[in-house]
Amino acid sequence: FEGSMTPSSAQAALLTFCTVISLGSVGLVLSIAVPEGGNNWFWLMTLSPLAGVYYWTKASRKEEIKVKMVLSDDGNSVSEILVRGDDVQVEQMRRELKMSEKGMIYVKGIFET
């Protein structure tokens, strides 16, 4: 299975917000440590949208999950399904298809219905 991961605008906004706070903190420390610069250090915060732009341009990627079905000896039923891919995507696929790992028993969580 193949698909592409697209950038999330909410993640880009969160990254930009966190960068504003971080650069504001750096500006505060620099305004105390280097008083000759005055409050001009806070202009560093104007660079924070660059973090969101960088994320937006680099976040798209192609994801691939390989699935191999192993048949039983009689050839009529599937005895195992081997899945290889990104950990997060494999876990999401396992949850969606309600499958469990070999030798594991699925225990329903307290928040699941």
GROMACS elastic network, one bead per residue, 0.5 to 0.9 nm:
[ bonds ]
;  ai    aj funct       b0    kb
    1    63     6  0.83217   500
    1    64     6  0.57600   500
    1    65     6  0.51577   500
    1    66     6  0.62468   500
    1    67     6  0.77533   500
    2    62     6  0.71951   500
    2    63     6  0.58012   500
    2    65     6  0.64304   500
    2    66     6  0.85507   500
    3    61     6  0.86316   500
    3    62     6  0.58033   500
    3    63     6  0.52967   500
    3    64     6  0.64900   500
    3    65     6  0.88173   500
    4    60     6  0.69127   500
    4    61     6  0.56149   500
    4    63     6  0.55853   500
    4    64     6  0.84395   500
    5    59     6  0.76332   500
    5    60     6  0.53317   500
    5    61     6  0.53267   500
    5    62     6  0.60898   500
    5    63     6  0.67098   500
    6    56     6  0.87733   500
    6    59     6  0.66431   500
    6    61     6  0.70346   500
    6    62     6  0.88750   500
    7    10     6  0.89094   500
    7    11     6  0.77606   500
    7    12     6  0.77848   500
    7    55     6  0.75752   500
    7    56     6  0.57623   500
    7    57     6  0.81187   500
    7    58     6  0.82344   500
    7    59     6  0.51659   500
    7    60     6  0.56109   500
    7    61     6  0.88645   500
    8    11     6  0.52335   500
    8    12     6  0.63103   500
    8    13     6  0.87085   500
    8    56     6  0.77429   500
    8    59     6  0.83450   500
    9    13     6  0.61212   500
    9    14     6  0.85789   500
    9    52     6  0.87705   500
    9    56     6  0.79075   500
   10    13     6  0.50776   500
   10    14     6  0.61490   500
   10    15     6  0.85507   500
   11    14     6  0.50213   500
   11    15     6  0.60278   500
   11    16     6  0.84958   500
   11    52     6  0.83032   500
   11    55     6  0.85697   500
   12    15     6  0.51055   500
   12    16     6  0.61515   500
   12    17     6  0.86144   500
   12    51     6  0.78693   500
   12    53     6  0.76250   500
   12    54     6  0.89275   500
   12    55     6  0.63937   500
   12    56     6  0.66408   500
   13    16     6  0.50715   500
   13    17     6  0.61203   500
   13    18     6  0.86226   500
   13    49     6  0.87378   500
   13    52     6  0.65920   500
   14    17     6  0.50347   500
   14    18     6  0.61115   500
   14    19     6  0.84717   500
   14    52     6  0.83593   500
   15    18     6  0.51892   500
   15    19     6  0.61084   500
   15    20     6  0.86523   500
   15    48     6  0.85932   500
   15    49     6  0.87695   500
   15    51     6  0.66991   500
   15    52     6  0.60612   500
   15    55     6  0.81905   500
   16    19     6  0.50564   500
   16    20     6  0.62166   500
   16    21     6  0.87943   500
   16    48     6  0.55838   500
   16    49     6  0.55682   500
   16    50     6  0.77944   500
   16    51     6  0.58589   500
   16    52     6  0.52098   500
   16    53     6  0.87550   500
   17    20     6  0.50839   500
   17    21     6  0.64151   500
   17    22     6  0.86664   500
   17    48     6  0.76550   500
   17    49     6  0.85561   500
   17    52     6  0.89600   500
   18    21     6  0.51716   500
   18    22     6  0.61189   500
   18    23     6  0.85757   500
   18    48     6  0.84669   500
   19    23     6  0.59380   500
   19    24     6  0.82500   500
   19    45     6  0.77043   500
   19    47     6  0.85225   500
   19    48     6  0.53037   500
   19    49     6  0.81039   500
   19    51     6  0.70784   500
   19    52     6  0.88804   500
   20    23     6  0.52824   500
   20    24     6  0.59274   500
   20    25     6  0.85539   500
   20    44     6  0.86251   500
   20    45     6  0.53189   500
   20    46     6  0.77842   500
   20    47     6  0.81197   500
   20    48     6  0.53731   500
   20    49     6  0.82432   500
   21    24     6  0.50313   500
   21    25     6  0.62274   500
   21    26     6  0.87107   500
   21    45     6  0.79181   500
   21    48     6  0.89634   500
   22    25     6  0.51193   500
   22    26     6  0.62947   500
   22    27     6  0.86113   500
   22    45     6  0.82550   500
   22    48     6  0.89706   500
   23    27     6  0.60112   500
   23    28     6  0.85273   500
   23    42     6  0.75597   500
   23    43     6  0.88454   500
   23    44     6  0.60555   500
   23    45     6  0.51936   500
   23    46     6  0.87319   500
   23    47     6  0.83306   500
   23    48     6  0.74595   500
   24    28     6  0.61839   500
   24    29     6  0.86963   500
   24    41     6  0.84564   500
   24    42     6  0.60112   500
   24    43     6  0.85560   500
   24    44     6  0.73299   500
   24    45     6  0.58228   500
   25    28     6  0.50312   500
   25    29     6  0.62574   500
   25    30     6  0.85521   500
   25    42     6  0.86388   500
   26    29     6  0.51745   500
   26    30     6  0.60590   500
   26    31     6  0.84899   500
   26    41     6  0.79920   500
   26    42     6  0.80647   500
   26    44     6  0.82526   500
   27    30     6  0.50938   500
   27    31     6  0.59713   500
   27    32     6  0.86193   500
   27    39     6  0.78493   500
   27    40     6  0.80754   500
   27    43     6  0.77214   500
   27    44     6  0.67196   500
   27    45     6  0.78501   500
   28    31     6  0.51577   500
   28    32     6  0.64034   500
   28    33     6  0.86350   500
   28    39     6  0.82158   500
   28    41     6  0.73652   500
   28    42     6  0.70935   500
   29    32     6  0.52567   500
   29    33     6  0.60019   500
   29    34     6  0.83043   500
   29    41     6  0.89126   500
   30    34     6  0.54354   500
   30    35     6  0.75387   500
   30    37     6  0.80667   500
   30    38     6  0.87763   500
   30    39     6  0.89900   500
   30    41     6  0.64898   500
   30    42     6  0.88155   500
   31    34     6  0.54277   500
   31    35     6  0.52506   500
   31    36     6  0.79037   500
   31    37     6  0.64477   500
   31    38     6  0.56439   500
   31    39     6  0.60561   500
   31    40     6  0.78232   500
   31    41     6  0.61166   500
   31    42     6  0.81020   500
   32    35     6  0.56285   500
   32    38     6  0.83418   500
   33    36     6  0.89770   500
   34    37     6  0.61096   500
   34    38     6  0.76621   500
   35    38     6  0.52098   500
   35    39     6  0.83040   500
   37    40     6  0.57908   500
   37    41     6  0.65063   500
   38    41     6  0.69236   500
   39    42     6  0.59076   500
   39    43     6  0.80443   500
   40    43     6  0.56468   500
   40    44     6  0.81559   500
   41    44     6  0.59482   500
   41    45     6  0.84604   500
   42    45     6  0.58549   500
   42    46     6  0.81694   500
   43    46     6  0.56619   500
   43    47     6  0.79325   500
   44    47     6  0.57285   500
   44    48     6  0.77719   500
   45    48     6  0.55632   500
   45    49     6  0.86512   500
   46    49     6  0.70541   500
   46    50     6  0.86583   500
   47    50     6  0.57010   500
   47    51     6  0.77467   500
   48    51     6  0.55793   500
   48    52     6  0.73798   500
   49    52     6  0.52309   500
   49    53     6  0.63335   500
   49    54     6  0.86206   500
   50    54     6  0.59707   500
   50    55     6  0.85096   500
   51    54     6  0.51120   500
   51    55     6  0.62061   500
   51    56     6  0.85924   500
   52    55     6  0.50984   500
   52    56     6  0.60635   500
   52    57     6  0.86733   500
   53    56     6  0.50191   500
   53    57     6  0.62144   500
   53    58     6  0.86116   500
   54    57     6  0.53562   500
   54    58     6  0.61638   500
   54    59     6  0.82904   500
   55    58     6  0.52755   500
   55    59     6  0.54985   500
   55    60     6  0.89158   500
   56    59     6  0.56066   500
   56    60     6  0.76660   500
   57    60     6  0.72297   500
   58    61     6  0.80033   500
   63    85     6  0.79832   500
   63    86     6  0.76237   500
   63    89     6  0.83733   500
   64    84     6  0.85488   500
   64    85     6  0.61894   500
   64    86     6  0.76901   500
   64    89     6  0.89177   500
   65    83     6  0.69243   500
   65    84     6  0.56672   500
   65    86     6  0.72367   500
   65    89     6  0.78376   500
   65    90     6  0.74408   500
   66    82     6  0.80862   500
   66    83     6  0.57231   500
   66    84     6  0.51070   500
   66    85     6  0.63817   500
   67    81     6  0.68103   500
   67    82     6  0.56561   500
   67    84     6  0.65191   500
   67    85     6  0.88641   500
   68    80     6  0.82649   500
   68    81     6  0.56720   500
   68    83     6  0.64677   500
   68    84     6  0.86212   500
   69    78     6  0.64935   500
   69    79     6  0.77561   500
   69    80     6  0.59519   500
   69    82     6  0.62856   500
   69    83     6  0.87660   500
   70    77     6  0.87936   500
   70    78     6  0.58381   500
   70    79     6  0.58712   500
   70    80     6  0.50743   500
   70    81     6  0.61041   500
   70    82     6  0.77024   500
   71    74     6  0.78730   500
   71    75     6  0.55055   500
   71    76     6  0.71070   500
   71    77     6  0.58131   500
   71    79     6  0.53903   500
   71    80     6  0.69939   500
   71    81     6  0.88771   500
   72    75     6  0.52778   500
   72    76     6  0.68638   500
   72    77     6  0.58036   500
   72    78     6  0.58132   500
   72    79     6  0.51392   500
   72    80     6  0.81392   500
   73    76     6  0.80890   500
   73    77     6  0.86188   500
   73    79     6  0.88118   500
   74    77     6  0.75266   500
   75    78     6  0.78077   500
   78    81     6  0.74335   500
   80   102     6  0.81088   500
   83    90     6  0.72085   500
   84    87     6  0.85172   500
   84    90     6  0.73423   500
   85    88     6  0.85406   500
   85    89     6  0.69756   500
   85    90     6  0.61392   500
   86    89     6  0.53385   500
   86    90     6  0.60480   500
   86    91     6  0.85388   500
   87    90     6  0.52048   500
   87    91     6  0.60778   500
   87    92     6  0.85813   500
   88    91     6  0.51823   500
   88    92     6  0.61884   500
   88    93     6  0.86347   500
   89    92     6  0.50531   500
   89    93     6  0.61124   500
   89    94     6  0.85394   500
   90    93     6  0.50276   500
   90    94     6  0.60768   500
   90    95     6  0.86338   500
   91    94     6  0.50031   500
   91    95     6  0.62147   500
   91    96     6  0.86213   500
   92    95     6  0.51497   500
   92    96     6  0.61335   500
   92    97     6  0.86120   500
   93    96     6  0.51365   500
   93    97     6  0.61018   500
   93    98     6  0.82713   500
   93    99     6  0.84615   500
   94    97     6  0.53662   500
   94    98     6  0.57823   500
   94    99     6  0.51588   500
   94   100     6  0.68494   500
   94   101     6  0.85746   500
   95    99     6  0.66182   500
   95   100     6  0.83818   500
   96    99     6  0.79921   500
   98   106     6  0.86918   500
   99   106     6  0.80989   500
  100   103     6  0.82173   500
  100   104     6  0.61977   500
  100   105     6  0.66443   500
  100   106     6  0.60559   500
  101   104     6  0.53130   500
  101   105     6  0.77903   500
  101   106     6  0.85505   500
  102   105     6  0.84724   500
  108   111     6  0.83421   500
  108   112     6  0.64545   500
  108   113     6  0.83544   500
  109   112     6  0.53534   500
  109   113     6  0.84590   500
  110   113     6  0.81012   500
